Protein backbone atom coordinates (compact mmCIF):
# COMPACT_ATOMS: atom_id res chain seq x y z
CA UNK A 1 0.00 0.00 0.00
CA UNK A 2 1.33 3.42 -0.95
CA UNK A 3 0.97 6.34 1.41
CA UNK A 4 1.60 9.95 0.59
CA UNK A 5 2.32 12.70 3.00
CA UNK A 6 1.40 16.24 2.04
CA UNK A 7 3.72 18.84 3.47
CA UNK A 8 2.10 22.05 4.69
CA UNK A 9 2.87 25.21 2.70
CA UNK A 10 6.20 26.85 3.42
CA UNK A 11 5.95 28.99 6.57
CA UNK A 12 6.86 32.25 4.86
CA UNK A 13 4.41 31.58 2.03
CA UNK A 14 1.55 31.51 4.54
CA UNK A 15 2.54 34.70 6.29
CA UNK A 16 1.72 38.21 5.24
CA UNK A 17 4.47 40.77 4.82
CA UNK A 18 6.96 40.47 7.67
CA UNK A 19 6.89 43.31 10.18
CA UNK A 20 10.41 44.35 9.23
CA UNK A 21 9.27 45.00 5.66
CA UNK A 22 6.30 47.07 6.85
CA UNK A 23 8.75 49.38 8.63
CA UNK A 24 11.02 49.94 5.60
CA UNK A 25 11.00 53.15 3.63
CA UNK A 26 10.35 52.87 -0.09
CA UNK A 27 14.02 53.51 -0.86
CA UNK A 28 15.32 50.86 1.56
CA UNK A 29 12.78 48.28 0.36
CA UNK A 30 13.65 48.98 -3.27
CA UNK A 31 17.37 48.68 -2.52
CA UNK A 32 16.86 45.33 -0.82
CA UNK A 33 14.65 44.15 -3.69
CA UNK A 34 17.36 45.10 -6.21
CA UNK A 35 19.93 43.14 -4.18
CA UNK A 36 17.63 40.08 -4.15
CA UNK A 37 17.23 40.32 -7.93
CA UNK A 38 21.02 40.42 -8.35
CA UNK A 39 21.43 37.32 -6.14
CA UNK A 40 18.72 35.40 -7.99
CA UNK A 41 20.05 36.37 -11.41
CA UNK A 42 23.56 35.26 -10.47
CA UNK A 43 22.29 31.73 -9.84
CA UNK A 44 24.66 31.35 -6.89
CA UNK A 45 21.97 30.67 -4.28
CA UNK A 46 20.85 27.12 -3.59
CA UNK A 47 17.26 26.15 -4.36
CA UNK A 48 15.81 26.61 -0.86
CA UNK A 49 17.60 29.93 -0.40
CA UNK A 50 16.37 31.04 -3.83
CA UNK A 51 12.79 30.25 -2.87
CA UNK A 52 13.13 32.26 0.35
CA UNK A 53 14.73 35.15 -1.53
CA UNK A 54 11.94 35.06 -4.11
CA UNK A 55 9.25 35.11 -1.40
CA UNK A 56 10.90 38.04 0.36
CA UNK A 57 11.31 39.80 -2.99
CA UNK A 58 7.59 39.37 -3.71
CA UNK A 59 6.75 40.90 -0.31
CA UNK A 60 9.15 43.79 -0.93
CA UNK A 61 7.64 44.39 -4.37
CA UNK A 62 4.14 44.52 -2.89
CA UNK A 63 5.37 46.92 -0.19
CA UNK A 64 6.97 49.23 -2.78
CA UNK A 65 3.83 49.20 -4.91
CA UNK A 66 1.69 50.08 -1.87
CA UNK A 67 4.04 52.94 -0.95
CA UNK A 68 3.90 54.32 -4.50
CA UNK A 69 0.11 54.08 -4.64
CA UNK A 70 -0.15 55.87 -1.30
CA UNK A 71 2.18 58.63 -2.51
CA UNK A 72 0.19 59.06 -5.72
CA UNK A 73 -3.03 59.41 -3.75
CA UNK A 74 -1.48 62.20 -1.66
CA UNK A 75 -0.16 64.24 -4.57
CA UNK A 76 -2.22 67.24 -5.53
CA UNK A 77 -1.78 69.55 -8.43
CA UNK A 78 -2.12 73.31 -8.35
CA UNK A 79 -4.75 74.69 -10.69
CA UNK A 80 -6.24 78.08 -11.36
CA UNK A 81 -9.86 78.21 -10.26
CA UNK A 82 -12.69 79.86 -12.17
CA UNK A 83 -12.18 82.96 -10.05
CA UNK A 84 -8.53 83.18 -11.12
CA UNK A 85 -7.22 82.12 -7.69
CA UNK A 86 -4.93 79.14 -7.20
CA UNK A 87 -6.51 75.97 -5.84
CA UNK A 88 -5.52 72.35 -5.50
CA UNK A 89 -7.11 69.17 -6.73
CA UNK A 90 -6.10 65.54 -6.71
CA UNK A 91 -3.61 64.65 -9.43
CA UNK A 92 -4.54 62.00 -11.99
CA UNK A 93 -2.08 59.39 -13.19
CA UNK A 94 -3.84 57.75 -16.11
N, C-alpha and C positions, 0 to 999 in steps of 0.2 A: 504494500500500500504506500502510495506517495503522499507526502504531507508538505504543504508549502506554508512558509511563515511570511507574513506581510510585515515589512518594517514600517514603523510610523514615519510620517514626513520628517525631513530634517528639521531640527529644532529652530534654526534661524529662518527657515522657510515659513514656519507657522507664526512667527512673531511679526509684529508691526515694526515700524522703524525703531531702531534702538534709541534709547534716550540720548546717547552721546551725539547721534546724528541730529536730533531735534534741536540741540543746543548750538550747532555749528552755524556760522554765518554762511551766506551764499558763496563767498570767495573761498573760504576754507573747505567747504563741501565740494566745490568744483575742483579745487586743487587736489583733494584726495581722490576724487573720481578720475581725474586725468592720470594720476599715479597708478590707480588700479588698471586703467586701460593699457598703460605702458607695460605693466607686469603681465597682463593676460596676452597682449600681442607678442611679447617676447617668447612665450611658450615655456618659460623656465619653471613655472609653478607646477607642482604635482596636481593630479586630478582633484583630489579633495580640497586642496588649497584653492584651486581655480574656481571650484563651485562656491566656496565661501566668499572669495573675492567678487565673483559675479553677483552673488546675492547682496553683498554690501554695496556694490556699485549700483545695483537696481534701486536700493533704498536711497542712496545718495542722489541719484538721478531724479527720483520722485521728490525728494526734499528740495532740490534746486528748482525744479519745475514749479513747485508750490510757492517758493520764495519769489520767483519771477512773476507768477500770476498775482500774488499779493501786491507786489510793487506796481504792476500795471494798473491794478484797481485803485491804487492810491494817487496815481499821477493825474493831475488836472492840467488843462491847457488854459491859457489866458485868451480871452476873446473880447471883442468890443461889442457891448450891448447895443440895443436899439436906441438907447439914449446917448450913445457915444462914450459911455463910461466903461472902463475895463471891468470884466467879470471873469469868473472861472466856471468851467464845466468839465465833466469827466472826459478824459481823452479816449479816443477809440483806436483800436489796434487791428482793424480788419482790412 
